[in-house]
Amino acid sequence: MFKKANKGFTLIELLVAIAIIGVLSSVVLSSVSKARGKAHMSRRISDIKQAQTALELFYTTNGSYPNTAGDYDSVHCASIGTPETIPGLVPTYLTKELVDPLSDNGGTNNCYIYISDGRDYKLIDYNLSDVNLGNLNNQPFKSFRDPARGVFGAGCSIVDSAHSLAVYTPGGQCW
């Protein structure tokens, strides 16, 4: 009599295949996570540059920046106050109001905040919880670091643990 050969995989072969799939999937997920963070930063920088251009156009037209009377206007920031827009920019100078990429998901404290006395301004992307600030040194957005936040320490007197990027006039640098 002839014996039939068993066809199939042994338990060890299955475990090795599952382990290989697990390692490959963790590498892929890690790459996707890094790409998502870079996409968020790219969008933030694009938003800040557009807003900076809109603010300069506003200044050219009106002779001053949109004035908040020294108070911060938060744009989609639950922890700071009622969401507002930068006064006078939408729809004439910006097609839509600024929204941080993580605020799109709702309920986050990531947001843009703006302050101006009419002569100077500062626009901040506040509380970048998805950014590893230790890796910002050699990045193209290094120039957007906010010098008034303690993380970066550029001699301004305000010390804050919030991670943020900003554009500002020279008089608004340390706000």
Residue pairs with C-beta under 8 A, 6 or more apart in sequence:
9 17
37 130
37 131
37 132
39 101
40 101
40 102
40 130
40 131
41 131
41 139
41 141
43 101
44 100
44 101
44 125
44 128
44 141
44 165
45 140
45 141
45 144
45 165
47 98
47 99
47 100
47 112
47 125
48 112
48 123
48 125
48 144
48 165
48 166
48 167
49 167
50 94
51 86
51 89
51 94
51 98
51 112
51 123
51 167
52 123
52 167
54 89
54 93
54 94
55 65
55 66
55 86
55 89
55 93
55 121
55 123
57 93
58 65
58 66
58 88
58 89
58 93
59 65
62 88
64 118
64 119
65 116
65 118
65 119
65 120
65 121
65 169
66 86
66 87
66 88
66 89
66 114
66 116
66 121
67 87
67 116
67 117
67 118
68 87
68 114
68 115
68 116
68 117
69 117
70 115
70 117
71 115
72 80
72 81
72 113
72 114
72 115
73 84
73 85
73 86
73 87
73 113
73 114
73 115
74 80
74 81
74 82
74 83
74 84
74 111
74 112
74 113
75 83
75 84
75 85
75 86
75 97
75 98
75 99
75 111
75 112
75 113
75 114
76 83
76 97
76 98
76 99
76 100
76 103
76 111
76 112
77 83
77 103
77 109
77 110
77 111
77 112
77 113
77 126
78 107
78 108
78 109
78 111
79 109
79 127
80 109
80 111
80 113
80 126
83 111
85 97
85 98
86 94
86 97
86 98
86 114
86 123
89 97
90 96
90 97
98 112
99 112
100 108
100 110
100 111
100 112
100 125
101 110
102 108
102 110
102 129
102 130
103 110
103 111
108 129
109 126
109 127
109 129
110 125
110 126
110 127
110 128
110 129
110 130
111 125
111 126
111 127
112 123
112 124
112 125
112 126
113 123
113 124
113 126
114 121
114 122
114 123
114 124
115 121
115 122
115 172
115 175
116 122
116 172
119 169
119 171
120 168
120 169
120 170
120 171
120 172
121 168
121 169
121 172
122 148
122 166
122 167
122 168
122 169
122 172
122 173
122 175
123 166
123 167
123 168
124 146
124 164
124 165
124 166
125 164
125 165
125 166
126 162
126 164
127 162
127 163
127 164
128 163
128 164
128 165
129 163
131 163
133 151
133 163
136 142
136 145
141 165
144 165
144 166
144 167
145 152
145 165
145 166
146 152
146 164
146 165
146 166
147 154
147 155
147 156
147 166
147 173
147 174
148 154
148 156
148 158
148 160
148 166
148 173
148 174
148 175
149 158
149 159
149 160
149 161
149 162
149 163
149 164
150 158
150 159
150 160
150 161
151 161
151 162
151 163
156 173
156 174
157 174
158 174
158 175
168 175
